[in-house]
């Protein structure tokens, strides 16, 4: 491997943190192994990548693409035009940057960007975080040199099995557990059973409503709460804050949040699952019914079947919440079992493995 060569790597993926953060994790490891590498991210400026990528100091180019809404909206009529423009933009960006390897981590933005890279002859790596592969990954399969999957369940959805690598979902190395007592102090909480509630960066209406409806009973069972409402719901629920309930629109220090909790209540996004398996966080997963192809359900089901997480459907969460939360959080043996089984599913070296493969592909002429 010629470590001194200035390889170029293009990343495309976003719309949600679940598609973006695995790409960032791989980018960090590429920089670690090849400090001279040039990195460029393609995304949409209005989504999470438009804010996060520039803040981390990476080069960023935006394209015009926007997802096709499953319910009819007038803006759907613009989709063919936006797709065509995005394809042209992507070819132009790739032609100018000339990536040795392009890495697609999913979301609609990855489609045009990675296709554009394939047109100019770049090597292609795809990352699939979900048990049920997304449409973008399946459409790009023919372009790919390698497809790194997170679940063995995904294998059956691909035609060319020789491209598949069961690598796991990349997680940033910087995420780790810290001293629990110190973590609790950051939230001004006591050393008692703690429930962490996450609904993603934007929030989850059903989870927030269920917590609010059951809050008094949770607290009466001597359970304290760290509650991330999401920025869309914070104003509605911030009044529920108390000495044993801490309410945030977004939690910056996830190290402290995970270290504080005995039990997590969260959506079953791919990034959340990668983090809880790496850290061994006992979790109640509530799949969102509003995501493409119900992929969160399949993510959660994969863990539930291995006794690595508890699965609760969105529609019954409020009704069953107290029963499930109290039963789990007071059963130390069950918490230990969930933690141990979750860790068995973790692949903490995923980002490193993919980064090394990307550098290896760049070196092949």
C-alpha positions in Angstrom: 0.0 0.0 0.0 1.4 3.4 -1.0 0.6 5.4 2.2 2.0 8.6 0.8 -0.3 8.8 -2.2 -3.0 11.5 -1.9 -6.1 9.4 -2.5 -9.5 11.0 -2.9 -12.6 9.6 -1.2 -16.1 10.8 -1.9 -19.0 10.2 0.5 -22.7 10.5 -0.2 -25.5 9.8 2.2 -27.8 11.7 4.5 -31.2 13.0 5.1 -31.0 11.4 8.6 -28.3 10.8 11.1 -28.7 7.1 10.4 -27.3 7.5 7.0 -24.8 10.3 7.8 -23.0 9.2 10.9 -21.7 5.9 9.6 -20.1 7.8 6.7 -18.5 10.2 9.1 -17.2 7.2 11.2 -15.5 5.8 8.1 -14.1 9.2 7.0 -12.5 9.6 10.5 -10.8 6.2 10.1 -9.6 6.9 6.6 -8.0 10.1 7.9 -6.4 8.2 10.7 -4.8 5.6 8.3 -4.1 8.0 5.5 -3.8 11.6 6.8 -3.1 13.0 3.4 -6.3 11.7 1.9 -8.7 14.3 0.4 -12.4 13.8 1.4 -15.5 15.3 -0.1 -19.1 14.8 1.1 -22.1 15.3 -1.2 -25.5 15.9 0.3 -28.4 18.3 0.4 -28.0 21.6 2.2 -31.4 21.6 3.9 -30.9 18.3 5.6 -28.7 17.2 8.6 -25.6 16.8 6.5 -25.8 20.4 5.4 -25.1 21.5 9.0 -23.0 18.7 10.4 -20.5 18.1 7.6 -19.2 21.8 7.4 -19.1 22.0 11.2 -16.7 19.0 11.2 -14.4 20.8 8.7 -15.1 18.5 5.8 -15.5 19.8 2.2 -19.2 19.7 1.2 -21.0 20.0 -2.1 -24.8 20.1 -2.3 -27.1 18.7 -5.0 -30.8 19.5 -5.7 -32.3 16.1 -5.1 -35.2 15.6 -2.7 -37.0 12.4 -1.8 -40.3 11.4 -3.4 -43.1 11.7 -0.8 -45.3 8.6 -0.4 -48.3 10.7 0.0 -49.2 13.0 -2.8 -47.7 16.5 -2.6 -47.4 19.1 -5.4 -43.6 19.1 -5.1 -43.6 15.4 -6.2 -44.3 16.8 -9.7 -40.8 18.3 -9.6 -39.1 15.1 -8.7 -38.1 14.1 -12.3 -36.6 17.5 -12.9 -34.7 17.5 -9.6 -33.4 14.0 -10.3 -32.2 15.0 -13.7 -30.5 18.1 -12.4 -29.0 16.1 -9.5 -27.6 13.5 -11.9 -25.9 16.2 -14.0 -24.6 18.0 -10.8 -23.2 14.7 -9.5 -21.4 13.8 -12.7 -19.8 17.3 -12.7 -18.8 17.2 -9.1 -17.3 13.7 -9.6 -15.5 14.8 -12.8 -13.9 17.7 -11.0 -13.0 15.8 -7.8 -12.0 12.5 -9.4 -12.5 10.3 -6.4 -10.5 7.0 -6.3 -13.3 5.5 -4.2 -16.9 6.7 -3.6 -18.7 5.5 -0.5 -22.5 5.6 -0.4 -24.2 5.3 3.0 -27.8 5.5 1.9 -30.6 8.0 1.6 -31.9 9.4 -1.6 -28.9 11.7 -2.0 -26.6 8.8 -2.4 -28.3 7.6 -5.6 -27.2 10.4 -8.0 -23.9 11.0 -6.3 -22.7 7.4 -6.3 -24.0 6.8 -9.9 -22.0 9.9 -10.9 -18.9 8.4 -9.4 -19.4 5.1 -11.2 -19.8 7.0 -14.5 -16.2 8.4 -14.2 -14.8 5.0 -13.2 -14.4 5.4 -9.4 -14.5 2.3 -7.2 -17.7 2.0 -5.3 -18.4 0.9 -1.7 -22.0 0.8 -0.3 -22.9 0.8 3.4 -26.2 -0.7 4.3 -27.2 -0.1 7.9 -30.7 -1.7 8.0 -31.8 -5.3 8.1 -34.1 -4.6 5.1 -31.8 -2.8 2.5 -33.0 0.5 1.3 -34.1 1.2 -2.3 -31.0 3.3 -3.0 -28.6 0.5 -2.0 -30.5 -2.1 -4.1 -30.6 0.2 -7.1 -26.8 0.8 -6.9 -25.9 -2.8 -6.4 -24.7 -3.2 -9.9 -22.3 -0.3 -9.6 -20.7 -1.5 -6.4 -17.4 -3.2 -5.8 -18.3 -4.0 -2.2 -21.5 -3.8 -0.1 -20.9 -3.7 3.6 -24.0 -4.9 5.5 -24.9 -4.8 9.2 -27.3 -7.8 9.4 -27.0 -11.3 8.1 -30.7 -11.0 7.4 -29.8 -8.6 4.5 -28.0 -11.2 2.4 -31.2 -12.6 0.8 -32.1 -9.2 -0.7 -29.0 -9.0 -3.0 -28.4 -10.7 -6.3 -24.6 -10.8 -6.3 -23.6 -12.3 -2.9 -19.8 -12.1 -3.8 -20.0 -8.3 -3.2 -21.3 -8.6 0.3 -19.3 -8.2 3.5 -21.0 -8.7 6.9 -19.0 -5.8 8.5 -21.5 -4.1 10.8 -22.7 -0.5 11.1 -19.7 2.0 11.5 -19.8 3.9 14.8 -17.4 6.7 15.7 -14.5 5.7 17.9 -15.1 8.8 20.1 -18.3 7.3 21.6 -17.6 5.4 24.9 -19.0 4.9 28.3 -17.7 7.1 31.1 -18.0 7.0 34.9 -21.7 6.8 35.8 -21.6 9.0 38.9 -19.8 11.7 36.9 -22.3 11.3 34.0 -25.3 11.7 36.3 -23.8 14.9 37.8 -23.8 16.4 34.3 -27.6 16.0 34.3 -28.0 17.1 37.9 -29.5 13.7 38.8 -29.1 11.3 41.7 -27.7 7.8 41.7 -31.0 5.9 41.1 -32.6 3.9 38.3 -32.5 6.1 35.2 -34.5 5.9 31.9 -33.1 7.5 28.9 -35.7 8.5 26.2 -34.6 9.2 22.7 -36.7 9.9 19.6 -34.0 11.0 17.2 -32.8 14.5 16.5 -36.2 15.7 15.3 -38.1 13.7 18.0 -40.9 11.1 18.0 -44.4 12.2 18.7 -45.7 8.8 20.0 -42.8 8.3 22.4 -43.1 11.8 23.7 -46.8 11.5 24.3 -46.4 8.1 26.0 -43.8 9.5 28.4 -45.9 12.5 29.2 -49.0 10.3 29.8 -47.1 7.9 32.1 -44.6 10.4 33.7 -46.1 10.5 37.2 -46.3 6.8 37.5 -42.7 6.4 36.3 -41.4 8.9 38.8 -43.5 7.3 41.6 -41.6 4.0 40.9 -38.4 5.9 41.9 -37.2 6.2 38.3 -35.6 9.3 37.0 -35.7 10.4 33.3 -33.3 11.9 30.8 -35.7 12.9 28.0 -34.7 14.1 24.5 -37.9 15.3 23.0 -36.4 16.4 19.7 -36.3 20.0 18.6 -39.8 19.8 17.0 -41.4 18.9 20.3 -39.3 20.6 23.0 -41.6 23.6 23.5 -44.6 21.3 24.1 -42.9 19.1 26.7 -40.3 21.3 28.4 -42.7 22.1 31.2 -42.5 18.5 32.4 -38.9 19.2 33.7 -38.4 18.6 37.4 -35.7 17.5 39.9 -35.9 13.9 38.6 -36.9 14.6 34.9 -34.5 16.4 32.6 -35.9 17.5 29.3 -33.7 18.5 26.3 -34.4 19.3 22.6 -31.2 17.5 21.7 -28.5 15.8 23.8 -25.0 16.8 22.7 -23.1 14.5 25.2 -24.3 11.0 24.3 -21.4 9.5 26.2 -22.9 11.0 29.4 -26.5 10.1 28.5 -25.7 6.4 27.7 -23.5 6.2 30.8 -26.2 7.5 33.1 -29.0 5.2 32.0 -30.0 1.7 33.2 -32.6 1.4 30.3 -33.1 3.2 27.0 -36.4 3.8 25.3 -35.9 4.8 21.7 -36.7 4.4 18.0 -35.0 1.5 16.2 -32.8 3.6 13.9 -29.7 1.9 12.6 -27.3 4.3 14.3 -29.1 3.9 17.7 -28.8 0.1 17.3 -25.1 0.3 16.4 -24.4 2.4 19.4 -26.4 0.3 21.9 -24.8 -2.9 20.7 -21.3 -1.5 20.9 -21.9 -0.1 24.4 -24.2 -2.8 25.7 -27.2 -0.6 26.5 -30.4 -2.4 27.6 -33.1 -1.0 25.4 -36.8 -1.0 24.6 -37.1 -0.3 20.9 -40.2 1.3 19.4 -39.9 1.1 15.6 -41.3 4.1 13.7 -44.2 3.2 11.5 -43.4 6.2 9.3 -40.1 5.1 7.7 -39.6 3.7 4.3 -40.4 -0.1 4.0 -40.8 -0.4 7.7 -37.1 -1.0 8.1 -37.0 0.0 11.8 -39.3 -2.9 12.6 -36.9 -5.4 11.0 -33.9 -3.8 12.7 -35.6 -4.2 16.1 -36.9 -7.7 15.3 -33.3 -8.9 14.6 -32.3 -7.8 18.2 -35.5 -9.0 19.8 -35.1 -12.5 18.4 -31.6 -12.7 20.0 -32.8 -11.4 23.4 -30.7 -8.3 22.8 -33.5 -5.7 23.1 -37.2 -5.5 23.9 -39.5 -4.7 21.0 -42.8 -2.7 21.5 -45.0 -1.6 18.6 -45.7 2.1 18.4 -49.5 1.7 18.6 -49.4 0.0 22.0 -46.5 1.9 23.7 -48.6 4.3 25.8 -50.8 1.4 27.1 -47.9 -1.0 27.9 -45.2 1.5 28.9 -45.4 1.4 32.7 -45.7 -2.4 32.8 -42.7 -2.9 30.5 -40.4 -0.1 31.9 -40.9 -1.0 35.5 -40.5 -4.8 34.9 -37.3 -4.3 33.0 -35.6 -1.5 34.9 -36.1 -3.3 38.3 -34.8 -6.7 37.0 -31.0 -6.4 37.2 -30.6 -9.9 35.7 -32.7 -9.1 32.7 -30.8 -5.8 32.2 -27.5 -7.7 32.3 -28.8 -10.3 29.8 -29.9 -7.7 27.4 -26.6 -5.8 27.7 -24.5 -9.0 27.3 -26.5 -10.2 24.3 -26.5 -6.8 22.6 -22.7 -6.6 22.9 -22.4 -10.0 21.2 -24.0 -8.4 18.1 -21.6 -5.5 18.1 -19.0 -5.1 15.4 -16.9 -2.2 16.9 -14.2 -2.4 14.2 -16.7 -1.9 11.3 -15.5 1.7 10.6 -11.9 0.6 10.6 -12.5 -2.4 8.4 -14.4 -0.4 5.8 -11.8 2.4 5.9 -8.9 -0.1 5.2 -10.9 -1.6 2.4 -11.5 1.8 0.8 -7.8 2.6 0.9 -7.0 -0.9 -0.5 -9.5 -0.3 -3.4 -8.0 3.1 -4.0 -4.6 1.4 -4.4 -5.8 -1.0 -7.0 -5.4 0.1 -10.6 
